[in-house]
Amino acid sequence: MALNASASDYPQQDIRMVIPYGPGGATDAIFRLVSKEAEKHLGVSVIPVNMVGAGATTGSRHVKEAQPDGYTLLGSHDTIALSRLAGTVDYSYDAFEPVALLTQTIVIPMTYADHPVEDMSEMASYISEHPGEVTFGMTPSSVDHFYWVRLFDALGVNTEDVRFVGYQDTNEQIAALMAQEIDFVNADMPSSRAFFESGDFRPLGVSHDERLKGLEEVPTLREQQVDLVSATNRGIFAPKGTPSHIIEVLADAYSKALEDESIRSRIENEFGSVVHFLPTDEYQLFLEENEAALTRAAENIDF
């Protein structure tokens, strides 16, 4: 792609990072943290803009239609492909220029402290004893909706025996769980650590192949005979047609940001996530494989 003057001098002004979820959730927390460090290598500010709505597609559509000049980016994850699979939108990863994969965040199903279910081994029997009454928070067509269906499959639970309750984002789900308006939410350490420490929420297990730092006392799902491993893959996207030089500048800045030991420590120890940086070309291949896997799994999901 030909390099024009504005691209060669990039960046010359602040960059807007659109986050398609509200403040307080994992997506918001991680992109804010890493972007703040990336600013040091870009020489300009990266301004987070929370743009919620339409199952996380209001923000993605905004970036998709933005000028491909490197000054409007999207910080998102697997929900881009899931929204297309669910029929919410008619575009997926290929509507953007991938910049880089940053992190993978481990999913943690949870409930409020005095709920009768104490760990994941009790979930299936509780649902069978209360058919049609047990409520699960989720954002329609997003990764948490997809997670519940995969979990029910692993537990041998019929989705007709549970009730899904839709919310705009993780923050709304957590507020509903705190008010005991729903039974269960699946989230992660960035959005829920404080509630675990305060004792307001109880983690039922971690969807990883090993226990998490900072949550060592909580067994994995596999330790509880539930065969499910799941993570949310967070990365940066630019509008289609963004010059390759701009993509390279951005990827380099975020790569350097993730080399900072204090950032890595917070991501791993505080946020229950793993740093998994993939540069543009590798991220492109990752997204293709990710979408193929989600497409196969979605054949069994009634969104």
N, C-alpha and C positions, 0 to 999 in steps of 0.2 A: 504494500500500500504506500502511495506517495506521501511523503512527509511535508506538511505545509509549515509556514512560519510559526503559527500559533501552537502547533503540536510540538515543534522543536524547542520552544521556550516553555513548555508546560512544566509545572503549573504557574499561572500568573495571578490567580485569585483563589479565594476559599472554595472548598469542595463540599457539596451537600451529599451526605450519606443517608439515603432514604431507608428507614427500618420499618417494614410493613406490620409492625406490632407496637403495642403501647409500651410505655416505660415500665421498668421493673422486671420484665421477663428475661430469660437467658439470652435471646437474640439481641435485645437492647443492651444488656450489660456487657456482653462480649465484644460487640462491635464498637461500643463506646470506649472500652478499655484499650483495645488494640489500635483503634484509630487515633486516640490521643497520643500514643507512642509513635505512630506512623507520621504524625505531623512534624516531628523533629527531622525526619528524612525528606519530607516533601517541601518544607519551608513555608507552608500555608496551613490554615486551620481546616480540619475536617469537621463539618457541623452536622451532628446527628439530627435527623428530622423524622419523628415518629408519624407514620402515615397509615392508620389502621382502617379496616373496613373490608367488606366483601371477601371474607375468608383469606385475608392477607394479600388479595389481588389488587386492591386500590393502589398500594405502594408500588407493586411490580409493574402495573400498567403505566403508572406515572413515569417510571424510569424507562420503560420500553419506548415511550413516545417522546422522551426528552432528546435534546440536541446531543449528538455523539461527540461532545467536545471534552469529555473527561471531568466535567464539573458537576455532574449528577450521577451518582452511583447507587447501587442497590446492595444492601447487606441482607442476605436471605439464606434459604436452605432448601431441603427436599420438597417443601410445600409448592415450589414453582411447578415441578412435574406433577405432583398430586392434584393440583388445581385443574390442570388439563385433563388428567385421567378422570376426575370427578365431573368434568363437563362444565366447570365454573368459568373457564376461559378457553380460548382456542390456541394458546401458545404455551411453549415450555422453555427449557433451557436454551434451545436454538434461536430464540428471539433476542438473545443477548450475546455480548462478548464476555466470556468468562475471564476473570482477572486472576483469582487464586483461591484455593481452599485454605481456610485458616485453622479451624478446630472441629473436633467431634465431641459432642456433649452427650453423656450417658443418661438415658431415660430412667426416671425413678417414679413408680406408681406410689401414691400416698393417700392418706385419709386424715381426718381430724383425730385429736388425741384420744377421745373417749369412745371412738367408734368400736362396735363389737369385733370387727375384723382386725386381728393383730399382726398378721403377716400374710404373704401371698398364698401360703398353703391352705388358708381358710376361705379364700375368695370363692372358689367354685361351689362349695357347700352352702355358703351364705346366699349366693344367688339362687341356688336351687330351693332354698327355704323361703325365699322372698321373690318369686318369679314376677317380673314386670314392675317391680317396685324399686330396684336398686339403680341409682343414678350415677352417670359417668360424665364429667365435664369434658368438653372438647371444642375445638374450632373446626367447623365443618370443612371437610376435604383437606385438612392440614395434617401434619405429621402425627399429632396426638389422636386424631380420629383413626388414622391408619394403624397406630400402635394398639389401640384398644381391640380392634378387630383381629389383629395378629395374636394378641394375648388371649382373647376368648378362644381362638382356634387352638392355641397351645394348651388351654385349660379344658377344652372339650365343652365349652359353654356355647349355647345357641344365642345369637345376638337378639333374637326375638324375646328372650327372657330378661333383657336389660333395657334401660332407658338412657338414651343419649340426650344431653342438654348442651345446646350450642352457645358459645360465647365468642366475642371478637378476638380475644387474646388470652395469654396465660395469666395476666394480671387480674382480669375479670374472673377467671376460673378460681384463682386463689382466694379472691374476696368472697366468692360464693361458698368455697369450702370452709373458710374461716367462719362464715355465718351459718354453717351446717345446712345449707340449702341443697347441697348435693353430697353424695357419699364419697366419691373418688375423683382424683385428678392425676394425670401423669405429667410430671414436670421434671425438674432437675435441680442441681445444687445452686446455680446462679439465682434462680427465682425462689428457692425454698430453704436454703441453708439456715437463714435466721429463724424460720418457723420450726425447723428441727431443733435448733439450739434452745429456743424458748420453750419447747415442749408442746407447742400448739398443734403441730402436725406430726404424724407418724409415718416414716417410710416403710413400705411393705417389702421392699427388696430392690436390688439394683440390676438393671438389664445389661450386664456386662459380663465378660468372662472372668473377671476377678473383682474383689471388693474395692471400693473407692477410698482414696485418701480422704481423711476427714469424716468418713462414715464407715470406719472399719468394722463396727459392731453389727452392721446390717448385712445379712447374707445376700448373695446373688440369687437371681431367680432359679438358676440351674441347681444351686444348693438346695432349693426348695422343690426340686423335681418339676420345674416349669422351664421348658426348653425354648428360651427366647433371649436373644441379645439384640439390643437396639440403641442407635445413637442418632443424633441430629447433626447433619454435616453442614457447617456454616461457611459460606464463602462470599466473595464479592463479584458483582456483575456490573457491566457497563452497557449502555445502549448499543445496539447493533450498528456497526460502521465506525465505531470509535477507533481512531488510528492505532496501529500496533505499537508505535513508540509510546503513546500515552499509557497503554495497557502495561508495557514493560516498566515504565516509571512507577506506576502504582504497585505492581507486583513486587518490585524491588523494595519499595518503602515498607510494605507490610511484611515482607520476609525479614527485613532488618528489625522491624518492631518485635517480631516473635523471637528474635535471638536474645532479647533482653531477659535476663534471668528473673528479675522481679515480676515481669509480665507472665513468663512461663509458670512461675511458682503460683501466682494468683489463679491462672487458668486451671492448673492441675489440682492445687490444694483447696482453693476457695470455691472454684466453680465446677468441680467434679467433671472436668473436661480433659481432653488430651489435645496437645498441639499437633496438628497434622497438616503442615504446610505443603501444598502442591502448586507449583508454578503453572502458568497458563496452559501450556500444551498437555501436561499431565492431568491438570484439572479437567480439561476438555474430555479426555478419555474416561476419567472417573465419572463425569456426568453422564456420558453415554451408557456406561455400564450400570450406573445407578438408575437411570430411567428405564433401562431394559428390565432390571430386577423388579422395580416398582410396577411396571406394566404387567409382568407375569403375576405378581401377587394381587394386583387390583382385579384380576379376573374373578376372584372369589369375594370381592367386597361390593356391597350394595351401598354406594355413597348416598 
